[in-house]
Amino acid sequence: MADISITLFIESTTHSVEELLSVIEVPSTCGWRKGTARGKTNKVFVTDSWAITAKRHTSEDVDEIEKANNSAVDELLNKIRGHESGFTEMARYGVAGLRISIVSELLPPCILSADRLRQISVLGVDLEVEIAAA
């Protein structure tokens, strides 16, 4: 099975999670508050974070992985639709990105259409792609 995780995020040192949410107006599915220990290392971060994530699990078929990846990206772009200006405003005050993580035995390509790239570009975020062997 291939695992796909797509996360649209903002990390900010100047705005709280509540402030990010009030401007973006889309509830986060994950995130953290400044000073909270996170992850396996319990590292304490100096940022607040707002993030939405979409996950997919699919077969080890290149075409199925591409379909699942695009489906997850589309899910996030649909969630933020109509709220792009608020997201873009907050993205200017921190680190913002769209992280694509694919864990698969095949190490498949990550192919995004020009239309999807335009929608991502409007948000003013970095695009991070991580493809790892299972």
N, C-alpha and C positions, 0 to 999 in steps of 0.2 A: 504494500500500500504506500502511496505517496501522500505526504502531509503538506498542506499549503496553508500559510497564515499571512494575511494581508492586514497591515495596520496603518491607519492614517493618524498622525500624532502631532502634538505641539508640546514642547518642553519650554517652560518659561521661568525665569528668575524674578520677573517683575509683576506677574499676574497670578493670582491664586486660581485653584481649580474652579471655584465659584465664579470668578470674574471671566475666565475663559468660557465657561458654560453660558454665562449671561449674554455674551457677545455672539458666540457661535450658534447658540440656540438649538443644539443637537446634543442629546444626552450621550455621555461617553459609555463605552462598554468596559473600559479598563482605564487605568491611570494611577497616579499617586500624588500624595502631598509632600511638599518640601520637608525634609527631615525624617521621612519614613524609611525604614529599612526594607529593601526589596530583594527578591530573587533568592537564589541558592546561596549567594555570598553574604546576604544581609547588608549589602553596601547601602549607606545612607546617601541619598542624592540631594543636591542643592537646588533642585528645580521642582516645580509643580508640573503635572502632566495631564493633558486631556487626550484621550485616544479612543478610536473605534476600531474594532477588529472583526474580520470575517475569516472563518476557517473552513477548509474543505479536506476531505479524505477521499482519495480516488485510487483506481487501479494503476499499476505500473505501465501504463500505455501512454506514449508521448502525446497523442491526440487528446486523450482524456485528461491528462495533466494540464494541457493548454486550455481546454474548455473550462476546467474547474478553476484555474487561475483567473481567467477572464471573467468568469461568473462572480468570483469573490471581489475582484476589482470593481466590477459593475455594481455589486451590492453596496460597497462603500460610497462610490460616486453618486448612487441614487439616494443614499441617506443624507449626504451633504448638499444635494441639489436644492437650490433656493436659498442656501445659507453660505454660499461661496464667499461673499464679500466680508461677512463676519469672521469666517475662518481665515481669509487672507489678511485681514486687519490684525488678528492676533498672531498670525505666523510671523509678522514683521518684528515682533518683540521677543522672539526666541528661536529655537531650533525646531523646524517643522519638516515632516517628511512623509512619504508613502513608502513603507517597508514591505517588500515582497520576499517571503521566505518559503522556499520549496525544498523539502527533504525527500529524496527519492533515490532508489537504486540506479536509475537510468541517467541521472544528471541531465535533465531535459533543457531545451532552450526556453527562454522567457520571451514570448512574443506579445507585444502590445500594439494594437492598431493605432494609426495616426489620430483617429477620433478620441480614443482613450487618452493618448498622450496630451492632446489639446486640453481635455477636461482636467487632467492632472496639472498641467502647466498653469492653468488659470488660478490654481490654489497657491502658487508660489512656493511649492515645497520641493525638497530634494527627493530624488527617486533612489531608493536603496534596494538592491537586488542581492539576495543571498541564496545560492543553490548549493546544497550540501548532499553528500552521499549518505544514504541510510545505513 
